[in-house]
Amino acid sequence: MLIIPYQTRFTSGSLPVVTLALVLINALVYFVFQAGDRQATQNAAVYYFSSDLPAIELPLYAAALEKRGDPRAVYVLRAADATTRGPESLAILSAMQHDREFMRDLEGGALLPESDPGYAAWRQQREHFEGMLKEVFTERFALQPGGSWYGLLTYQFLHGNAMHWFGNMLVLLLAGPFAEAALGRTRFLLAYLFSGACAGALFLAMNGQALVGASGAVAGAMAMVAVLYGTRKVPVFYWLFVYFNTARVPALLLLPVWLAVEAVQWALSPGSRVAYTAHIGGFLAGAFAAWLLKSGRRPEVQKILDEQFAREDDHDRRTALLHDAQQAAARLDTRRAARAYAQLLTYEPGNASHAIAYFNMALLGRHPETVLDAAVRALAVRDPSARARMQPVYAKMSEAAVVALLPVDEQLRLVRRLAGVREDAAALRVLDALMANETVRTRHAGAIAGCLLALLRTYSRSGSEVEAAQVKQRLSAHFPSAVEDYEAAALAARLHAGQGATSQLDIDLDSKLGTRA
């Protein structure tokens, strides 16, 4: 079983720079610096088995294992007597080289004293073999029993093979961005390296063998996600036997689940070369580091988390609202559906689909205040690509029962929307109703005249002579000075014979009459 959190939404500010840098460094180390290790190791092994060293050391190693009650002693003796050297012999040589207790006794003279007749020849061949091993990059920087302290850091960037590298880097790319976003780049790097160092130290203490790989540090990154995000739901990829899928689970659930999975795999694979102790050590160290850093700067981390999840929380709310609205509409629960669509428009005020649905639900509900709000929100949508879909809505708004609910400014906006979708008769009908009321006509003279002028220009430029004449007739009847100004502007435009001059004069005229866009 496998369960890994993953992050898919990044911005320039939230780009996981440290995570990406760690992946690149690991790639550089494995594909460049470790590239020659296989050949160098093979050369050293060929020398070893062609020398007198196996005949001297392997029986001593078998005796040491037998003394400890280790069943591998039989395989070591078999390798000592073998005439051909296969993978088993190479594995035994590697195990012997990394057996700290045996190598200490061998190098210290406890197993082969200087008084032994073959000591000088053995020492010369052993030093030559160890000199060849130093050409292996991995041997120099792996975490070794009794090795240098910096091995606790350098081993984290070494890998045994391409699949080992790929698996660790895949998990790091999925989990690292979460932890880096919450902790910040510097703190995440320190916590990551700390997790790897603790993982290596625990493995050495319990196993006493050499170690390479980033899995301990990567396990620490997963634990950081669990501690930092707590009960917040994070997207995870999970795999169980042949089934895999994604889900959203509380981040804190990763702690017991991951530890339980590692413990079960460890118990079921006692002879496995996978360093489960390092995984668990790194996981616990990562959890501690995240708790320590989070408790020290809790308000700052909380702010980062809130910002990071704000968009995702909004998306979840919008998804839930849309589902609620659609379900309510299907049940003809118009009040509930209208309320949900109104909330959706607070997130996406320019969404034509939500505006149309809200207006239709409001009409079915026949609640005047809701109809007014839905109409105003629909008129506020300025998406040119949605004009065809909005046309029936504008036409319905022009009906007397609906248009009477709208303020004068919104009625004038409706006129412009109707003209834009070539609902000319409806546009003029709304204007006529406005001009029939002397109080409204007087109070909003500039806006009404400006709207008529905008229609006149639109119809004149599109060659709609009948509609232009109808608008001009209304202007002449109610706003004769506007007609005179318009004709003067048209004459000046013809004299200037330039579209730019016409546009400027139109702008001047609009500002004089108080035209609104």
C-alpha angles and dihedrals in degrees: 000000000000131000122181132169116227137195124210107166118078136165129190089265096047098042106135095237096166093047091051091045091052091051091049093048091049089049092049092050095047101040097037114022097032093040094098096043096094093057093041091050091048091051091051092048092049090052092046096053092042091054132070091259098096092053090052105035106033096060089048090050092048090052091050091051092047090051089055091047092246112157091212089080090087092056092048092053090048090052090049091057096040118116093202125048118223135163091291092060091048091050091051091049090051092048091050093048091053096043098108097192095048095045090049091054092043095049092041094057096246092121101029113026123204089247090067110108091230096047097098094050091045092050093050094049093043092053091048091050093048090048088056091049090056087065088066107093093206093053091054097051105028119110102265131184105258091007130133121298092241088067086080087069104030096051088065090070097048127087136190098223143347095272090050089054094043095050094050094045093048092055091044091052091051101043103025098071091057094054094040092051092053100040101033125242102282096044092045091053092050092047091047094052091043090054091050093048092050091047091053094046092052092048092051092048093051103033108022092212136119117271137198132173143075095248095106092052091043090052087053090055090054091051090050089058091052095049098039097046097038113174094356112117115245128186112255136185113219133186125193116180103300097346124087134169144140129259142163114246135164106276092228089064088070091072101064094030095052094043091048092050092050092047092050093047091048091051093047094047107042093158096045120127089221109113099231092164089058091049092052093043092051092046093053092044091050091050091050094047092049092048091048095048094041094050090050095053103018098148092050093047091046090053091051091049092048091050092046094051098038094089093042092048089050090050091051091049092049091049092050092046093050091050090048092048094049093047092048091048090051089054090045089241090150097174094055093042092049091049092051094048090048089055091048090055090057086064096039109021092171096053105120094192093057091044092052093047092047092051093048092049090047091052091050090049092051093210106147097211092049092047090051093049092046092049093049091049092048091050089052092062108103102181110136091198090059097055095103091051092046095050096087089048093053091046091052090049091056090064113108096244093056102034090053088065093057124091115242093257091054091047090055090049088051089053090055092047091049091050090049091058092040095249086144099159092051091048092052091045091057091047092049091053090052094048092047088068105075094199093053092043092052097043094046099031095129095049094045093046090047091052091050091049091050089052091047092053092046094051094042093052093046093049095245095146097169094053091043090053092050092052092045090052091056092047091051091049098048108016108027094162089059090056091050091050090048094050090047089052091048091050092049089049092054090049091051089044091205134112091217092060090048092052092051093049090049089052091050090049093048092051090050092053096039096244115184125214 
